[in-house]
Amino acid sequence: MLATATIADEILDLKKQRRAILLAHHYQESEIQELADVIGDSLELARKARDFSGEVIAFCGVWFMAETAKVLNPHRMVVVPDRGAGCSLVDSCPVEPIREFRRRNPDHVIVSYINTSIEVKAESDILCTSRNAVKIVNSIPREKPVLFLPDINLGNYVKKETGRENMQIWPGACIVHATFPARRLAESRLEHPAALVAAHPECPETVLAMADFIGSTSAILEWCSASDAEEFIVMTESGIRHSLVRQAPRKRFYFVANENCNCSECPYMKLNTLEKLRDCLFRLEPRVELAAETMRRALVPLERMLAVK
């Protein structure tokens, strides 16, 4: 505990020296969230980064989130604890096939989930998050064909909710949410019969069919906190437990293991540690450096999303 406290003190000292803000996603380890100035989902964090007057953004999440923060804050330095903190959804959707799709289908509106690379965002017409994906797709004229990428489960959920027939969906998946098995959720419901089920829309359809609530990470947090229920089975990454317990300390939260790791953790998110956070603030590396033209093009669909009320 003494070593952790010492590292925490170093981080806080470096934060003052660098005039930095510490942003942490809900899926980060608890000790990182404890030090963060802001905890939230990827878009919430990027928005918050625009509101501070410092010089450095230390983004504790995964790389695509830090890229988004850089697009929204082009004149600030953005650093991350671990450059290897990637995303299976980003990996599933390289930019060249999207460019080829654009060339062959100029009539399609490309809707990209925020979990994409900056290059893919630059090829998109509008972005979305899991929280606003239905609203974004509904904002597009119904006669317009849509390509939704890259999450197939979120895409299928959006297609069902919007009734959109002319919508193609990219076959990408989150290695955490997509591998939650419905049978384990069914077992958990038998074990905790009073618990309500909150599920992220990246989960398989069979899991969503058993949910009492479907929503983004932040929406799940808000729903569980506001609900009169006292027990919840939460079908998303277990790092959210920190925020859930902080906002609703008297409630109980259960998590279901997925098929990949027999856990409910994102291996990419867990690459970030206190030691790496300290080192990135000290060295100001790894640093997010993006081409100005790519940032300019990616900002267009991002601002279109932000303009949808």
C-alpha positions in Angstrom: 0.0 0.0 0.0 2.9 2.3 0.8 4.4 1.9 -2.7 1.0 2.6 -4.3 0.5 5.7 -2.2 4.0 6.9 -3.1 3.3 6.5 -6.8 0.0 8.3 -6.4 1.7 11.2 -4.8 4.2 11.3 -7.6 1.4 11.4 -10.1 -0.3 14.2 -8.4 2.9 16.2 -8.2 3.6 15.7 -11.8 0.0 16.7 -12.7 0.6 20.1 -11.1 4.0 20.5 -12.7 2.6 19.6 -16.2 -0.6 21.6 -15.7 -2.3 18.4 -16.7 -5.8 16.9 -16.4 -6.2 13.2 -15.7 -9.1 11.5 -17.6 -10.1 8.0 -16.8 -12.6 5.7 -18.5 -15.0 3.7 -16.3 -13.2 0.5 -17.3 -9.9 1.6 -15.7 -8.5 0.0 -12.5 -9.9 1.6 -9.3 -6.6 3.1 -8.3 -6.4 5.1 -11.5 -10.1 6.2 -11.2 -9.3 7.4 -7.7 -6.7 9.9 -9.0 -8.7 11.1 -12.0 -10.1 14.6 -12.4 -12.9 13.2 -14.5 -14.3 9.6 -14.9 -16.6 8.9 -17.8 -17.0 7.2 -21.2 -14.9 8.1 -24.2 -16.9 11.1 -25.5 -17.7 12.5 -22.1 -14.0 12.6 -21.4 -13.1 14.2 -24.7 -15.7 16.9 -24.1 -14.4 17.6 -20.5 -10.9 17.9 -21.8 -12.0 21.0 -23.8 -13.2 22.8 -20.7 -9.9 23.0 -18.7 -7.2 25.6 -19.0 -4.1 23.4 -18.7 -1.6 22.1 -21.2 -1.5 18.3 -21.0 -4.2 15.7 -21.2 -3.3 12.3 -19.6 -5.9 10.0 -21.1 -6.3 6.7 -19.2 -8.4 4.6 -21.6 -7.5 3.2 -25.0 -5.8 4.7 -28.0 -8.9 5.6 -30.1 -10.3 7.6 -27.1 -7.0 9.6 -26.9 -7.2 10.3 -30.6 -10.7 11.7 -30.2 -9.5 13.9 -27.4 -6.6 15.2 -29.6 -9.1 16.0 -32.5 -11.2 18.0 -30.0 -8.0 19.6 -28.5 -5.5 20.0 -31.4 -3.4 22.5 -29.5 -3.0 20.5 -26.3 -0.6 17.6 -25.7 -2.3 14.3 -25.2 -0.4 11.4 -23.6 -1.4 7.9 -22.7 0.1 5.4 -20.2 0.4 2.5 -22.7 0.5 2.8 -26.5 -0.5 -0.8 -26.7 -3.9 -0.1 -25.2 -5.9 -0.8 -28.4 -9.4 -2.1 -29.2 -10.7 -5.2 -31.0 -13.3 -3.1 -32.7 -10.7 -0.7 -34.1 -8.6 -3.7 -35.3 -11.7 -5.3 -37.0 -12.2 -2.2 -39.2 -9.1 -1.1 -41.2 -9.5 2.0 -43.2 -8.7 0.7 -46.7 -11.9 -1.4 -47.1 -13.9 1.6 -45.9 -12.3 3.8 -48.6 -13.1 1.1 -51.2 -16.7 0.9 -49.9 -17.0 4.7 -50.3 -15.7 4.6 -53.9 -18.2 1.9 -54.8 -21.1 3.2 -52.8 -21.1 7.0 -52.9 -24.8 7.1 -52.0 -24.3 5.5 -48.6 -24.1 7.4 -45.4 -21.3 5.9 -43.3 -22.1 6.0 -39.6 -19.0 5.1 -37.5 -19.1 4.1 -33.9 -16.7 6.1 -31.8 -14.7 2.9 -31.4 -12.8 3.3 -34.6 -9.5 4.7 -35.7 -9.0 8.3 -36.6 -8.4 7.3 -40.2 -11.8 5.6 -40.3 -13.5 8.5 -38.7 -12.0 10.8 -41.4 -13.8 8.6 -44.0 -17.1 8.7 -42.2 -20.1 11.0 -42.6 -21.2 11.0 -39.0 -20.1 9.4 -35.7 -22.1 7.9 -32.9 -21.7 6.5 -29.4 -23.5 3.6 -27.9 -25.6 6.2 -26.0 -26.8 8.1 -29.1 -26.5 5.6 -31.9 -30.3 5.2 -32.4 -30.8 8.9 -32.4 -28.0 9.4 -34.9 -29.3 6.8 -37.3 -32.8 8.2 -37.0 -31.5 11.7 -37.9 -30.5 10.4 -41.4 -33.3 10.5 -44.1 -34.9 7.1 -44.3 -34.4 6.8 -48.0 -30.6 7.0 -47.6 -28.8 3.7 -47.4 -26.5 3.4 -44.3 -23.3 1.5 -43.6 -22.9 1.1 -39.8 -19.5 0.2 -38.5 -17.8 -1.5 -36.9 -19.8 -3.3 -34.1 -22.2 -5.9 -35.4 -24.2 -6.3 -32.1 -24.6 -2.6 -31.6 -25.5 -2.3 -35.3 -28.2 -5.0 -35.1 -29.6 -3.4 -32.0 -29.8 0.0 -33.7 -31.3 -1.6 -36.8 -34.0 -3.2 -34.7 -34.7 0.0 -32.7 -34.9 2.2 -35.8 -36.7 -0.2 -38.1 -34.1 0.7 -40.7 -34.1 -1.8 -43.6 -31.5 -0.3 -45.9 -28.7 -0.6 -43.3 -25.6 -2.6 -43.8 -23.5 -3.6 -40.7 -19.8 -4.2 -40.5 -18.9 -7.5 -38.9 -16.8 -6.3 -36.0 -17.1 -7.2 -32.3 -15.9 -6.3 -28.9 -13.9 -9.1 -27.4 -15.5 -8.5 -24.0 -19.2 -7.8 -24.7 -19.6 -10.1 -27.7 -18.4 -13.1 -25.7 -20.9 -12.8 -22.8 -22.8 -16.1 -23.0 -26.6 -16.0 -22.5 -26.4 -19.3 -20.6 -24.2 -17.7 -17.9 -26.5 -14.7 -17.6 -29.4 -17.2 -17.2 -27.4 -19.0 -14.4 -26.7 -15.6 -12.7 -30.4 -14.7 -12.8 -31.3 -18.0 -11.1 -28.6 -17.3 -8.5 -29.8 -13.7 -8.0 -33.6 -13.8 -8.7 -34.2 -10.3 -7.3 -31.6 -8.7 -9.5 -32.4 -6.6 -12.6 -30.2 -7.0 -15.7 -28.5 -4.0 -17.3 -26.7 -4.7 -20.6 -24.5 -2.8 -23.0 -25.8 -2.9 -26.6 -22.5 -4.4 -27.7 -23.7 -7.7 -26.1 -25.1 -10.5 -28.2 -28.8 -10.3 -29.0 -29.5 -13.4 -26.8 -28.1 -11.4 -23.8 -30.0 -8.2 -24.7 -33.2 -10.2 -24.9 -32.9 -10.9 -21.2 -32.1 -7.4 -20.1 -34.3 -5.0 -18.1 -32.3 -2.1 -19.4 -30.0 -1.6 -22.5 -27.7 1.3 -22.6 -24.2 2.7 -22.8 -21.7 2.5 -19.9 -22.8 5.9 -18.5 -26.5 5.1 -19.1 -26.1 1.9 -17.2 -24.5 3.8 -14.3 -27.3 6.3 -14.2 -30.1 3.7 -14.5 -28.7 1.5 -11.7 -28.2 4.5 -9.5 -31.7 5.9 -10.0 -33.5 2.5 -9.8 -35.4 1.5 -6.7 -34.0 -2.0 -7.1 -31.2 -3.1 -4.8 -29.4 -5.8 -6.9 -28.2 -5.7 -10.5 -26.5 -8.1 -12.9 -24.3 -5.8 -15.0 -23.4 -7.0 -18.5 -20.5 -4.8 -19.3 -16.8 -4.4 -18.3 -16.4 -4.9 -14.6 -14.3 -1.7 -14.2 -17.6 0.1 -13.9 -18.1 -1.4 -10.5 -15.9 1.5 -9.0 -18.4 4.1 -10.2 -21.4 2.0 -9.4 -20.4 1.5 -5.8 -19.4 5.1 -5.4 -22.8 6.3 -6.6 -24.9 3.6 -5.0 -23.0 2.2 -2.1 -25.9 0.3 -0.6 -26.7 -1.6 -3.7 -25.2 -4.9 -4.9 -23.7 -5.5 -8.4 -22.9 -8.8 -10.0 -20.8 -9.4 -13.1 -20.9 -12.4 -15.5 -17.7 -13.9 -16.9 -17.3 -14.0 -20.7 -16.0 -16.9 -22.7 -12.6 -15.4 -23.6 -10.9 -14.9 -20.2 -13.5 -16.3 -17.8 -13.7 -12.7 -16.5 -15.4 -9.5 -17.5 -12.3 -7.3 -18.0 -11.0 -5.6 -21.1 -7.3 -6.7 -21.5 -6.5 -3.4 -23.3 -8.0 -1.2 -20.6 -6.1 -3.1 -18.0 -2.7 -2.4 -19.6 -2.7 1.0 -18.0 -1.2 1.1 -14.5 -0.2 3.7 -11.9 3.4 3.2 -12.8 2.8 3.8 -16.5 0.6 6.8 -15.8 3.4 8.3 -13.6 6.0 7.6 -16.4 3.9 9.1 -19.2 3.5 12.3 -17.2 7.2 12.5 -16.4 8.4 11.7 -20.0 5.3 13.1 -21.8 5.3 9.9 -23.8 3.6 8.0 -25.4 2.2 11.1 -27.1 -0.7 11.2 -29.6 0.5 12.8 -32.8 -2.0 13.0 -35.7 -1.7 14.5 -39.2 -3.4 17.9 -39.3 -5.5 17.0 -42.4 -6.7 13.7 -40.9 -7.8 15.6 -37.7 -9.5 18.2 -39.8 -11.5 15.6 -41.7 -12.3 13.5 -38.6 -13.6 16.6 -36.8 -16.4 17.0 -39.4 -18.3 13.8 -38.6 -17.6 14.3 -34.9 -19.1 17.8 -35.0 -22.1 16.5 -36.9 -22.7 14.0 -34.2 -22.4 16.7 -31.5 -24.9 18.8 -33.4 -27.7 16.2 -33.3 -30.0 17.0 -30.3 
